[in-house]
Amino acid sequence: MRLPRRTARLRLTVMYSSTFLACSAAVLALAYLLFGQATRPVARVSQGVHHTGPGIAGSQLSTAAEQATKELINAGITQIAFDRQVLLIALAIALGIFAVVATVIGWLLAGRVLNPLSTITAAARRISASSLHERLALHGPDDELKELADTLDGLFGRLQASFDAQRRFAANASHELRTPLTRERTLLQVTLADPDATIGTWQAVSRELLASNTEQEHLIEALLTLASSEAGLDEREPTDLAAIAGTLLAAARPAISHLGLHVHADLEPAAITGDPLMIQQLAGNLIDNAIRHNVPGGDIQVTTTTGNAGAVLTVTSSGPVIQAADVDRLFQPFRRLRQRPADRNGHGLGLSIVRAIAIAHAATITAQPRPGGGLTIDVTFPPSTPPETERP
């Protein structure tokens, strides 16, 4: 024989019925004790008569009257004992009936209490990756079950947003990878179909293919960086934002000089704990974004500070005017507000990588468009935890 499944309804039924049965047993036991207390004086009178000496009894009552009194008291005691036995049997039967009634009532009450939970379970099973737009929308009092349903609705909303972002990312990545492949295939087909193609023509095609291959390589590296950033951190090391930003600005001098940009750097020591390579990619993408989307003769300001909230990296740059409603789009993969003709290596992944690295380091990002054009981006890292001192 298999035991019944220990469901929540069964456990609640056992708990309800046990509590009700214990209270009923206590009430019946109290009734039985009160009955015993009420009949105890009769037993005491009987014991007193039986222990009364014969001389005293003979002086007060005749022998026949004394015998009749004893028989009457004995009959009363016998009746009391019988009534007590009958009461005990009746109480046992009543307790059994109470047990059955308590079980039925407990089962019904448990089902009524758990009915919203059954609705939540059925709806959660029905909702899948293809129907994440559905919601539980549980109606009723604002209790724990309603709070659970609202929490699940929020979870389904976040899952839907994550799935939608994943689909968009896959579609955009496929498009970005397919475009250079299509261009390469078209270039080769046109060259092969040209009967007058010379060595110089094939050399030009080779250079075009190499440039396209470099573009695909940059895209794949950006995708791998984004994926590794979203996976989180494996190790954390102390590093300095000022040193990283200074090294990156020195490496970007050729591009800065080419556009005639004016750079102002205010780099104060800003210690953080994290992945140095990821931090370098974050700062590098911010500086590269400030250079790539700037205007000739524009300005770039890079500052590092440390405050109560933690270390802050700020990159401010001039550039085209950006609407406040378009700022969030800049941090989504493959989203570009505008594409410059000479900007072939831009895939719209720079700021999305910055956001992924910031999330991995529990940092916060704030971006504000400048009134005259350009953008100010602040990345605030949490305070660095000091290393544990070794005990002697």
C-alpha positions as CSV (number, residue, x, y, z in Angstrom):
1,M,0.0,0.0,0.0
2,R,1.2,3.5,-0.9
3,L,0.8,6.3,1.5
4,P,-1.2,9.4,0.2
5,R,0.9,12.2,-1.3
6,R,1.8,14.7,1.4
7,T,0.2,17.7,-0.2
8,A,-0.2,21.1,1.5
9,R,-3.9,20.5,1.6
10,L,-3.4,17.2,3.5
11,R,-1.1,18.8,5.9
12,L,-3.4,21.7,6.6
13,T,-6.3,19.2,7.0
14,V,-4.3,17.3,9.6
15,M,-3.4,20.5,11.4
16,Y,-7.0,21.8,11.4
17,S,-8.6,18.5,12.5
18,S,-5.9,17.8,15.1
19,T,-6.4,21.2,16.7
20,F,-10.2,20.9,16.6
21,L,-10.1,17.3,17.9
22,A,-7.7,18.3,20.8
23,C,-10.1,21.1,21.8
24,S,-13.1,18.8,21.6
25,A,-11.3,16.2,23.7
26,A,-10.5,18.8,26.3
27,V,-14.1,19.9,26.5
28,L,-15.4,16.3,26.9
29,A,-12.8,15.5,29.5
30,L,-13.8,18.6,31.5
31,A,-17.5,17.5,31.3
32,Y,-16.6,14.0,32.5
33,L,-14.6,15.5,35.4
34,L,-17.5,17.8,36.4
35,F,-19.9,14.9,36.4
36,G,-17.5,13.0,38.7
37,Q,-17.4,16.1,41.0
38,A,-21.2,16.3,41.1
39,T,-21.7,12.7,42.1
40,R,-18.9,12.5,44.7
41,P,-21.0,13.7,47.7
42,V,-23.4,10.8,47.3
43,A,-20.5,8.4,47.5
44,R,-19.3,10.1,50.6
45,V,-22.7,9.7,52.3
46,S,-22.8,6.0,51.4
47,Q,-19.4,5.5,52.9
48,G,-20.5,7.3,56.1
49,V,-23.6,5.1,56.5
50,H,-21.6,1.9,56.0
51,H,-19.1,2.9,58.6
52,T,-21.7,4.0,61.3
53,G,-21.7,1.6,64.2
54,P,-24.7,-0.8,64.8
55,G,-25.5,0.6,68.3
56,I,-25.9,4.1,67.1
57,A,-27.9,3.1,64.2
58,G,-30.2,0.9,66.4
59,S,-30.8,3.8,68.7
60,Q,-32.0,6.1,66.0
61,L,-33.5,3.9,63.4
62,S,-35.2,0.5,63.4
63,T,-33.4,-2.4,61.7
64,A,-35.8,-2.4,58.7
65,A,-35.4,1.3,58.1
66,E,-31.7,1.1,58.3
67,Q,-31.6,-1.8,55.8
68,A,-33.9,0.1,53.4
69,T,-31.7,3.2,53.6
70,K,-28.6,1.1,52.8
71,E,-30.3,-0.5,49.8
72,L,-31.5,2.8,48.6
73,I,-28.0,4.3,48.8
74,N,-26.4,1.2,47.1
75,A,-28.9,1.5,44.3
76,G,-28.0,5.2,43.9
77,I,-24.3,4.4,43.8
78,T,-24.9,1.6,41.2
79,Q,-27.0,4.0,39.1
80,I,-24.2,6.7,39.3
81,A,-21.6,4.2,38.2
82,F,-23.8,3.1,35.4
83,D,-24.5,6.7,34.4
84,R,-20.7,7.4,34.5
85,Q,-20.0,4.4,32.2
86,V,-22.8,5.5,29.8
87,L,-21.4,9.0,29.8
88,L,-17.9,7.8,29.1
89,I,-19.2,5.7,26.1
90,A,-21.2,8.7,24.9
91,L,-18.3,11.0,25.1
92,A,-16.1,8.5,23.2
93,I,-18.7,8.3,20.4
94,A,-19.0,12.1,20.4
95,L,-15.2,12.3,20.1
96,G,-15.2,10.0,17.1
97,I,-18.0,12.0,15.4
98,F,-16.1,15.2,16.1
99,A,-13.0,13.6,14.5
100,V,-14.9,12.8,11.3
101,V,-16.5,16.3,11.2
102,A,-13.2,18.0,12.0
103,T,-11.5,16.1,9.2
104,V,-14.3,17.1,6.7
105,I,-14.3,20.7,7.8
106,G,-10.5,20.9,7.8
107,W,-10.4,19.4,4.2
108,L,-12.9,22.0,3.0
109,L,-11.2,24.9,4.7
110,A,-7.8,23.9,3.4
111,G,-9.2,23.6,-0.1
112,R,-10.7,27.1,0.2
113,V,-7.5,28.6,1.5
114,L,-5.4,26.9,-1.1
115,N,-7.7,27.6,-4.0
116,P,-5.8,30.8,-5.1
117,L,-2.6,28.8,-4.9
118,S,-4.1,26.2,-7.3
119,T,-5.0,29.0,-9.7
120,I,-1.5,30.4,-9.5
121,T,0.0,26.9,-10.2
122,A,-2.3,26.3,-13.2
123,A,-1.5,29.7,-14.7
124,A,2.2,29.3,-14.1
125,R,2.2,26.0,-15.9
126,R,0.2,27.5,-18.8
127,I,2.6,30.4,-19.2
128,S,5.7,29.4,-21.2
129,A,8.3,31.1,-23.2
130,S,5.8,31.7,-26.0
131,S,3.1,33.1,-23.8
132,L,5.0,35.3,-21.3
133,H,2.7,38.2,-22.1
134,E,0.0,36.5,-19.9
135,R,-0.3,37.5,-16.3
136,L,-1.9,35.9,-13.2
137,A,-3.7,39.1,-12.3
138,L,-5.0,37.4,-9.1
139,H,-8.0,39.1,-7.5
140,G,-8.8,39.0,-3.8
141,P,-7.6,40.4,-0.5
142,D,-4.1,41.8,-0.2
143,D,-2.6,38.8,1.6
144,E,0.4,36.6,1.1
145,L,-1.1,34.7,-1.9
146,K,-1.8,38.0,-3.6
147,E,1.7,39.2,-2.9
148,L,3.0,35.9,-4.4
149,A,0.9,36.3,-7.5
150,D,2.1,39.9,-8.0
151,T,5.7,38.8,-7.5
152,L,5.3,36.1,-10.2
153,D,3.7,38.7,-12.5
154,G,6.8,40.9,-12.1
155,L,9.0,37.9,-12.7
156,F,7.1,37.0,-15.9
157,G,7.5,40.6,-17.0
158,R,11.2,40.5,-16.5
159,L,11.5,37.1,-18.3
160,Q,9.5,38.5,-21.2
161,A,11.8,41.5,-21.5
162,S,14.8,39.2,-21.3
163,F,13.5,36.9,-24.0
164,D,12.6,39.8,-26.2
165,A,16.0,41.3,-25.8
166,Q,17.6,37.9,-26.5
167,R,15.5,37.6,-29.7
168,R,16.4,41.1,-30.8
169,F,20.1,40.5,-30.0
170,A,20.1,37.2,-32.0
171,A,18.3,38.8,-34.9
172,N,20.6,41.9,-34.9
173,A,23.8,39.8,-34.6
174,S,22.6,37.6,-37.5
175,H,22.0,40.7,-39.6
176,E,25.4,42.2,-38.7
177,L,27.2,39.0,-39.5
178,R,25.2,38.4,-42.7
179,T,25.8,41.8,-44.2
180,P,29.6,41.5,-44.7
181,L,29.2,37.9,-45.8
182,T,26.7,39.0,-48.5
183,R,29.0,41.8,-49.6
184,E,32.0,39.5,-49.8
185,R,30.0,36.9,-51.8
186,T,28.7,39.6,-54.2
187,L,32.2,41.0,-54.7
188,L,33.7,37.6,-55.5
189,Q,30.8,36.7,-57.9
190,V,31.2,40.0,-59.8
191,T,35.0,39.6,-60.0
192,L,34.7,36.0,-61.2
193,A,32.1,37.0,-63.8
194,D,34.4,39.8,-65.2
195,P,36.4,38.3,-68.1
196,D,38.7,41.4,-68.0
197,A,39.7,40.9,-64.4
198,T,43.4,41.5,-63.9
199,I,45.9,40.9,-61.1
200,G,45.3,44.4,-59.9
201,T,41.6,43.8,-59.8
202,W,42.1,40.7,-57.7
203,Q,44.5,42.5,-55.4
204,A,41.8,45.2,-54.8
205,V,39.2,42.5,-54.1
206,S,41.6,40.8,-51.6
207,R,42.1,44.1,-49.8
208,E,38.4,44.6,-49.6
209,L,37.9,41.1,-48.3
210,L,40.6,41.6,-45.7
211,A,38.9,44.8,-44.5
212,S,35.5,43.0,-44.3
213,N,37.2,40.2,-42.4
214,T,38.6,42.7,-40.0
215,E,35.2,44.1,-39.5
216,Q,33.7,40.7,-38.7
217,E,36.5,40.0,-36.3
218,H,35.8,43.2,-34.4
219,L,32.1,42.3,-34.2
220,I,32.8,38.8,-33.0
221,E,35.2,40.1,-30.3
222,A,32.6,42.6,-29.2
223,L,29.9,39.9,-29.0
224,L,32.3,37.7,-26.9
225,T,33.1,40.6,-24.7
226,L,29.4,41.3,-24.2
227,A,28.7,37.7,-23.4
228,S,31.5,37.4,-20.9
229,S,30.5,40.6,-19.2
230,E,26.9,39.4,-18.8
231,A,28.2,36.2,-17.3
232,G,29.6,38.0,-14.2
233,L,32.9,38.1,-12.5
234,D,35.1,35.1,-11.6
235,E,37.9,37.0,-9.8
236,R,38.2,40.5,-8.2
237,E,41.4,42.4,-7.9
238,P,42.2,45.9,-6.6
239,T,42.7,48.4,-9.4
240,D,42.8,52.2,-9.9
241,L,40.5,53.9,-12.3
242,A,42.9,56.9,-12.7
243,A,45.7,54.7,-13.9
244,I,43.5,52.9,-16.4
245,A,42.0,56.1,-17.8
246,G,45.4,57.7,-18.1
247,T,46.8,54.7,-20.1
248,L,43.8,54.7,-22.4
249,L,44.0,58.4,-23.1
250,A,47.6,58.1,-24.0
251,A,46.8,55.3,-26.4
252,A,44.0,57.3,-28.0
253,R,46.2,60.4,-28.8
254,P,46.5,59.6,-32.6
255,A,42.7,59.5,-33.0
256,I,42.3,62.6,-30.8
257,S,44.9,64.5,-32.8
258,H,43.3,63.5,-36.1
259,L,40.0,65.1,-35.1
260,G,41.6,68.0,-33.3
261,L,39.8,67.3,-30.1
262,H,40.6,69.2,-26.8
263,V,41.1,66.8,-23.9
264,H,40.9,67.8,-20.3
265,A,41.8,65.0,-17.8
266,D,41.3,65.3,-14.0
267,L,42.4,62.0,-12.7
268,E,42.4,61.6,-9.0
269,P,43.2,58.2,-7.5
270,A,40.0,56.0,-7.4
271,A,40.6,52.5,-6.0
272,I,38.0,49.9,-6.9
273,T,37.8,46.1,-6.7
274,G,37.0,44.1,-9.8
275,D,38.2,42.6,-13.0
276,P,41.0,44.9,-14.3
277,L,40.5,43.7,-18.0
278,M,36.8,44.4,-17.9
279,I,37.3,47.8,-16.2
280,Q,39.8,48.6,-19.0
281,Q,37.2,47.6,-21.6
282,L,34.6,49.7,-19.9
283,A,36.7,52.8,-19.8
284,G,38.1,52.2,-23.3
285,N,34.6,51.9,-24.7
286,L,33.6,55.2,-23.0
287,I,36.6,57.0,-24.3
288,D,36.3,55.5,-27.8
289,N,32.6,56.4,-27.9
290,A,33.5,60.0,-26.9
291,I,36.0,60.2,-29.7
292,R,34.0,58.3,-32.4
293,H,30.8,60.3,-32.0
294,N,32.5,63.7,-31.4
295,V,32.7,66.6,-33.8
296,P,36.0,68.0,-35.3
297,G,37.5,70.5,-32.8
298,G,35.3,69.2,-30.0
299,D,36.2,68.5,-26.4
300,I,36.5,65.5,-24.1
301,Q,36.6,65.6,-20.3
302,V,37.6,62.5,-18.3
303,T,37.6,62.6,-14.5
304,T,38.0,60.1,-11.7
305,T,36.9,60.9,-8.2
306,T,36.2,59.1,-4.9
307,G,33.2,59.9,-2.7
308,N,30.9,58.4,-0.1
309,A,29.1,56.5,-2.9
310,G,32.3,55.0,-4.2
311,A,34.7,55.6,-7.1
312,V,33.3,57.5,-10.1
313,L,34.5,57.6,-13.7
314,T,33.0,60.5,-15.7
315,V,33.4,60.9,-19.5
316,T,31.9,64.1,-21.0
317,S,32.1,64.8,-24.7
318,S,30.7,67.2,-27.3
319,G,28.9,65.9,-30.3
320,P,25.5,65.9,-32.0
321,V,22.4,66.9,-30.0
322,I,20.8,63.9,-28.3
323,Q,17.2,63.9,-27.0
324,A,16.7,62.7,-23.4
325,A,14.2,60.1,-24.6
326,D,16.9,58.5,-26.8
327,V,19.6,58.1,-24.1
328,D,18.3,54.6,-23.0
329,R,18.5,53.3,-26.5
330,L,22.2,54.0,-26.6
331,F,22.9,51.3,-24.1
332,Q,20.9,48.6,-26.0
333,P,22.9,46.3,-28.4
334,F,23.1,47.3,-32.0
335,R,21.2,50.5,-31.4
336,R,22.6,53.6,-33.2
337,L,21.1,57.0,-33.3
338,R,22.9,57.8,-36.5
339,Q,25.6,56.1,-38.6
340,R,28.5,58.1,-39.9
341,P,29.8,57.1,-43.3
342,A,33.4,56.6,-42.1
343,D,32.3,54.8,-39.0
344,R,32.6,51.2,-40.4
345,N,33.8,49.6,-37.3
346,G,30.9,50.8,-35.1
347,H,28.4,48.0,-34.4
348,G,26.4,49.7,-31.7
349,L,27.8,47.4,-29.0
350,G,30.2,49.8,-27.1
351,L,27.7,51.2,-24.6
352,S,25.9,47.9,-24.2
353,I,29.2,46.4,-23.2
354,V,29.8,49.2,-20.7
355,R,26.4,48.6,-19.2
356,A,27.0,44.8,-18.9
357,I,30.4,45.3,-17.2
358,A,28.9,47.9,-14.8
359,I,26.2,45.5,-13.8
360,A,28.8,42.7,-13.3
361,H,30.6,45.1,-10.9
362,A,27.4,46.3,-9.2
363,A,28.1,49.8,-10.5
364,T,25.4,52.3,-11.6
365,I,25.4,54.3,-14.8
366,T,23.8,57.7,-15.4
367,A,23.8,59.4,-18.7
368,Q,22.8,63.0,-19.4
369,P,22.7,64.8,-22.7
370,R,24.5,68.1,-22.9
371,P,22.4,71.1,-24.0
372,G,24.8,72.1,-26.8
373,G,25.2,68.5,-28.0
374,G,27.1,65.5,-26.7
375,L,26.8,63.3,-23.6
376,T,27.9,63.0,-20.0
377,I,28.2,59.4,-18.6
378,D,29.0,58.7,-15.0
379,V,29.9,55.2,-13.8
380,T,29.8,54.9,-10.0
381,F,31.5,51.8,-8.5
382,P,30.6,50.6,-5.0
383,P,33.2,51.3,-2.3
384,S,36.2,49.0,-2.4
385,T,36.2,46.5,0.5
386,P,39.5,46.5,2.4
387,P,41.4,43.2,2.4
388,E,41.1,41.0,5.5
389,T,44.1,41.3,7.8
390,E,45.8,38.1,8.7
391,R,45.5,36.9,12.3
392,P,48.8,36.3,14.1
